[in-house]
């Protein structure tokens, strides 16, 4: 067995390498597509069978129904399970989740933009390193630990209540908790508390794409806008925001989708009213209604399909 070697325009023939690994190396060198096929096969099988296959199997369950008398799955094609999503209780769950996801996304964008702008325009050297460390550090700790820590912070006997009392602002906190929709006995069992924790947990996913998009904005465009007489607000509206918008939309993909499907944060912090993730967990586990759980699972998939289509048109994928 020999191998053909081309170097500096000269061709030489060398004897093939002995041993199993040597012959395999020669075979891969002669057939590079074979090597590519072998490298891609395991991840494609994992994605196609384990992930997509299980997802398709789940979604197929949504076209079945539960027999009200026996509680068993009726394996006949029907859209009755999807009709159940339009019942007042289930539709309220969908609206509540989508509104929360939208509010978390907007709040994350408002908080992330000035932080990302400072990092992109002014932070240099060690300060930029500290910026990345500060943004990434919360992601290094356990997801559950962060949530339970916030539950203690937001509890009625927590440090946040103590701070309000020391600042003689307990009346303000009581007024917020007495609000009909967002309030509760304490922040740890209110929609406001759920909102705060959602924003905290997903905020890094908004900051990083926004900062990357702002770094791509040429400084001379901002300077030219000022030279032409534009006020800072006009420069922001007509130059900075349109150019940074793909990064903001890219970050919103993470904040919106992660909030849409999360069930742990509302389970630990918030009221007893369900979100989509909790409904899927409850219907699939406690109630044993797999078709309805599958139908609930379709809702965020459809919403994100439309959202990703819109984000792609706005160039968000280029900012990821």
TAFEN-V985361 format. One record per helix or strand of 3 or more residues. SS is the DSSP state (~ for helix, > for strand). FROM is the first residue (numbers start at 0). LEN is the number of residues. If there is no record, write none. Layout:
BEGIN
ss->SS from->FROM len->LEN
ss->SS from->FROM len->LEN
END
This chain:
BEGIN
ss->> from->1 len->6
ss->> from->9 len->6
ss->~ from->19 len->11
ss->~ from->31 len->30
ss->~ from->79 len->5
ss->~ from->87 len->34
ss->~ from->125 len->15
ss->~ from->142 len->12
ss->~ from->158 len->8
ss->~ from->169 len->8
ss->~ from->186 len->3
ss->~ from->190 len->25
ss->~ from->218 len->9
ss->~ from->231 len->30
ss->~ from->263 len->5
ss->~ from->275 len->11
ss->~ from->289 len->24
ss->~ from->315 len->4
END
